[in-house]
Amino acid sequence: MDALSETLRVVRLVGAIFINGRFSAPWCYQSPHADAAAPLLEPGAERVVIFHLITEGECYVELGDAAPLRLIAGDAVIFPQGDAHRMTSQPGVPPATGGARLDAVLARRPRQLAYGGGGATTRLVCGYLACDARLARMLLAGLPPVVRVNVRGSNAGAWLEASVRYALAEARSPRPGGAGVLAKLSEVLFIEVLRLYMNEQAEGRTGWLAGVGDRIVGAALNALHQSPAHAWTLEELARTANTSRSVLAERFQQLVGSSPMQYLTQWRMLLASNLLCRSNAPLASIAQDVGYQTDTAFSRAFRREYGAPPAAWRRTQAAREHAV
């Protein structure tokens, strides 16, 4: 199993689609910074990544001082750094007020949002993915403020769009389960955007996704993710990646931003935090599962990464989730 698949398999992600929009030109929708939206979208989430899928028509994304980005049907965009942005029929259109504010929109999900000046129609869905802040930093490192791909160019694109339309219709019906289907589809859509972006990577890109797509670093990441408890050495990892230690160390640092052994420790701690939150396994068992022979060594490594011993951190997380 590759590193991306393994990461998505073991780490908990929470997704949802919260707006089903039909806009007629001229129109503009203001999306707040993800940090401001997170308490409204997913209370208790450490990090929220917002995305949009254009299902009909076209529009623009305005973000800070950057040039407006034109989007067409089939385009999906995510905002890795969580920047506030505007979705608009034309650059310079002022955003709507009142009922289009996020706090008003979230009174019901998915909210049917329709407004504008009666011109050309654009349909889009807005969703989010909530995850651990460390996972977000790992997955999204090195990405630009806006990532755009066209899902209609992928094998899954037609199925995804049809499934989203079906699930949105089901969410309005009295039959149970519609919201759950939408949640899963939002996760699939987000993952497909990342996969398509990886396939479109150009020279000079860095970050975890660039590393996964690299022949040498990708092989090393796959090995570390498949066997995180193994007592890896740089020499053994280099043999697995069919390269030298010096080449692996340099290439890994260049793309991922850390040494292979530093990355292994970070991945082990992310696994451990997931096990601490999602299971009642004793600390000794979790320590062994992530490659530590003693509780002491595990606790020391975990405290360096999370600022608290594993047992205390687990209690804090349990209390936080109970309060939400």
N, C-alpha and C positions, 0 to 999 in steps of 0.2 A: 504494500500500500504506500502511495506517495505521501510526502510530508503534508501537503494541503489536506488531503483526504483524512489522514490520521489526526491532524489538528481538529478538523471539523467533527470527527467522530467522538473525540473524548472531551471536548470543551463545550459547555452549555451556551447556546445562543438562543436569544428570544427575538422574534420578529413579528411585525404586524403591518398591515396596510391601513392607513387611517384616513385617507382622502381618496374619493373617486370623483375627479373633477371634470366638468364640462364647461369650458370657457369660450366666449365669443368676443372677438376683437372689437375695441381695445380692452385689454385686461392685464392685471398684474397681481401676483400673489407673493407676499413677503414671507419667507421662511426664516425663523430666528436662528441664532447660533445653537448648535446642538446641546451645549451645556445648559442653556436656558430652556430648551425643549424637553430635555431628559426627564425632569421631575413630572412633567405633564404626560409624556408619552409612556414612560416605564419607570414608575417610582422605585427607587432603590438601585437602579442601574448605574454602574460606574461610568459607562460610556454608551452613547447612542450615535449611530451613523445613519444619516437620512439619505434616502434615494428617491428618484422619480423615474417613471417609465412613461414615455409618450406613446399613446396608442392610436392617436389620430391627429392629423394636422401637423403644425409646426409651432415653435416658440423659441424664446431666447432665455439663456441664463445670464444674469448680471451678478457679478461678485466683485466687490471692492472696486479697485481702479482698473481691473483687467478688462480687456475688450470683450463685449458681449459674445456669448457662444451660441450659435444657432443649432437648434435641435429639430430633428424630423421624426416622423412616426417610426417606432422601433428602437429609438435611442433610449438608453438608460444612463442615468448619471448618478454618481455618488459623490459625497463631499468628505473625503478622508479626514480632514482637519476640523470638520464640523462648522465651517464658516457660514455665517448668515448670508443669504442670497435671495434673489428675486427671480421668479419665473414669470415671463411677460410676453405678450404678443409682439411687442416692438420695444427696442431699447428706449428708455426715458419715460415710459408710462408710469404714473404714480401708483403705488400699491393701494388695493382696496382696504377699507377700514371696517370696523364693527364686526359683522358676522363672519368675516374672513380671518379674524385673528385666531391663532392656534388654540387658545384656551376656550374660545367659543366653539370652534370646530370639533373639539374633542368631547363635547357633550354626548356625542354618539359616534360610534366607530363601526364600520367605515362611514364617514360623513359624505353624503351626496352634496357636492359643492358646485353651484352653477351660477355664474353671473358674467357680465361683460356688456359690450356696446352693441351686440347684435350682428357683428361681422363674421368673419371666417371662424370656424369652430376648431378648437383644440381639445382633445381629451387626454387626460393623464391620470396616473395613480401615484400617490405619495405613500411611502412606507419607511420603515426604519428597522435597524438591527441593533439590539442591545447586547453588550458583552462586557467581560472583564476588561478593565482599562489596559492591563498589560498585554492581553491578547490583541486588543485593538492596535496598540503601539507596534506589536510584532507584525501583524498582518498588513498594516497600512503604512509601515515605514517606507519612506522614499517616494510615496505617491504624490502627485501634484494636487493642488487644492480641489480640482474638479477632474473626475475620471469619467470619460464618456465612451460607451461602446454601443453598437447597434445589435440587438439580440436577434434581429431577423436574419442576420448573417450566420447564425449558428444553427446546428441541428435541433437544438432545444427551443429555439426562438418561437416558432409557430405554436408549439405545444404550450409554452409558458404563457404567451399572450392569450390563447384560447382558454387556458386553465384559470388565469386571473379573471377574465370576463365571466366565466362560469361561477367562480367562487364569489365574485361581487354580487351576482344575481342571487346566489344561494344565501348570502349574508342578509339579504332583504326579505327572505322567505321565512315562514314560521318553523321550518325544519331545523333541528338542532345540528350543531357542528360546523356551520358556515364560517364562523370566526376562526375556528381551529384550522380549517383548510386554508384560509387566507394567511394565517400566521406561518404555516409551513411553506406556502408558495412564496412569501416574502423572503424567507431564508434561502430558498432555491434560487430566486431571482438574484439576490445579492451574491451568492456563490458563483452563479453563471457570469455575472459581470466581472468578478475577479478572474475567472478562468479565461474569459475572452480577452481581458486586458493583458494577461500573461502571454497569450498567443500573439498579441500585437506589439510586444515589447520591442523598443528600438535600442540602438547602441547608446551606451552612456547611462542607462537607468540603473538605479541602485535600490536597495531595500530587500525585504524578505521575499516578496514575490519574484523579484529579479533573481534572487538566489535560487529559488525553487526551479526556475526555468533555465538555470545555467547547468551545463553538462557536469562540471566538476562539483560545484557547490550543491547542486540539486541532489547528486548522488550521496554526498555526505549528509545533507539534511534528511534524506529518506532513511538512511541508516540510523541516525540519531533518533528519529521519531519512531521507527519500528522497534528499536531496542533501547529505550532510554535508561533502563536499569543496568545495561552492560557496562563493564569497566573499560570504557573506551580510552585509547591513547591516540595521540595525533598520528603516530606511525600507522596504527591499524586502520584508522579512519582514512588516511591517505591511500592505503592499499585498496580499501573498499571503493574509493572514488577513482582508482586507477591513475594516480598522480603522485607527485612527491610531497613531502611534508611542507616544504617551503612554498610550493605553488598553491597548495590547498590553504595554508595559513594566510597567504597574501590575498588570494582571491576571495576567501571567506570574509576577511576583514573589510575588503573593498566593497563587497555587495551587502553583507548583513550588518556590518558595523561592529562586530565583536569577533573574538577568537572562537574556534570551534568548541573549545572546552568551556569558555564562558557562556556560550550559547546553550550548551548541554545543561549547565547548572540552571540557567533561566527556564529552560523547557521543563526540567524536572520540578522546579518550584511551581510552575504553572499547573502541571499535572497534580502536584501535591495539593495545591489550593483547591482544585476542582474536586479531588477526592475528599478533602476535609469538609467541603460544603455539601456534597451530594451523597455522602455515605456516613455510616457510623463505625467504619473500620477503625481499629485501634492505631495509635501513632506508630507502633512498631511495625505493623503490617504495611502502612502507607510508606514508611521509610524504606522498607525493603522493595516495595513496588517501584519506587523511583530511584533505586540504586544506592541506598545508604545502608551500611551494615549495622549501624548503631543509632539509637534515638538521639544521642548527644550530637553526633555529626549532622544528622538531619535537622535537628532543632537549631543548630548554629547557622546552617546554610539558609534555613527558612527565615530566621530572624534577620539576617543580613538583607534578604530580599524584601520582606514584608514589614519589618520593623517591630515584630512581636513573635513570641514563641508560638508554635503551631496550635497548642491546646487553647491558649488565650485568644488567638486569632479566630479559631473555630467558634468559640463562645460568642465573640463579638459579631461574627457574621450571622449566627443563628438568631441572636437578639435583634439584629437589623432586619432580617427577613420577617421575623415575627411581628415587628412594628409596622411593616409596610401594609 
